[in-house]
Amino acid sequence: MTFAPKFNADGLIPAILQDAETKQVLMMAWMNAESLKLTQERGEAVFWSRSRQEIWHKGATSGNVMTVHSLTADCDQDTLLLQVTAAGPACHTGAVSCFFNTDTDV
């Protein structure tokens, strides 16, 4: 099958970032066609910021760049998985991963 990501009605596709070595899920962000192209060209994660309505190069201000090792679409091609090496914490809180709020009732 050919890599052909399917963007939603807003022109966006969710992107899951996973540590290439540990396989820990680091974060989720949104990409549009331009940020996907920039990611492919630079080899670093670039996203679309829905709140700022602009391209967002992860780590541009913090230095916590995400170097992309692989870029894969799921079976429906409506979600992307980026295997990355992080130069620092993925989360704006300083946590390694954005996924740390656990439901203890499950």
Residue pairs with C-beta under 8 A, 6 or more apart in sequence:
3 71
3 73
3 77
4 73
4 77
5 13
5 36
5 73
5 77
5 78
5 80
6 13
6 76
6 77
6 78
7 13
7 32
7 33
8 78
11 32
11 33
12 30
12 31
12 32
12 48
12 50
13 30
13 31
13 32
13 36
13 78
13 79
13 80
14 28
14 29
14 30
14 31
14 78
14 79
14 80
15 28
15 29
15 30
15 31
15 45
15 47
15 79
15 80
15 81
15 82
16 25
16 27
16 28
16 79
16 80
16 81
16 82
17 25
17 26
17 27
17 28
17 29
17 45
17 66
17 82
17 84
17 90
18 24
18 25
18 26
18 81
18 82
18 83
18 84
19 26
19 83
19 84
19 85
19 86
20 69
20 70
20 83
20 84
20 85
21 85
24 96
24 97
25 97
25 99
26 66
26 84
26 86
26 90
26 91
26 96
26 97
26 98
26 99
27 90
27 91
27 97
27 98
27 99
28 98
29 45
29 47
29 48
29 56
29 58
30 47
30 48
30 49
30 50
31 39
31 46
31 47
31 48
31 80
32 48
34 48
34 55
35 46
35 47
35 48
35 55
35 56
36 46
36 80
38 46
38 55
38 57
39 45
39 46
39 68
39 71
39 82
40 71
42 57
43 67
43 68
44 57
44 58
44 59
44 65
44 66
44 67
44 68
45 57
45 58
45 59
45 65
45 66
45 68
45 82
45 84
46 55
46 56
46 57
46 58
47 55
47 56
47 58
48 54
48 55
48 56
49 55
49 56
57 65
58 64
58 65
58 66
59 65
59 66
59 87
59 88
62 88
63 87
63 88
64 86
64 87
64 88
64 89
64 90
65 86
65 87
66 82
66 84
66 85
66 86
66 87
66 90
67 84
67 85
67 86
67 87
68 82
68 83
68 84
69 83
69 84
69 85
70 81
70 82
70 83
71 80
71 81
71 82
71 83
72 80
72 81
72 82
72 83
73 79
73 80
73 81
74 80
74 81
86 96
89 95
89 96
90 96
90 97
90 98
91 97
91 98
91 100
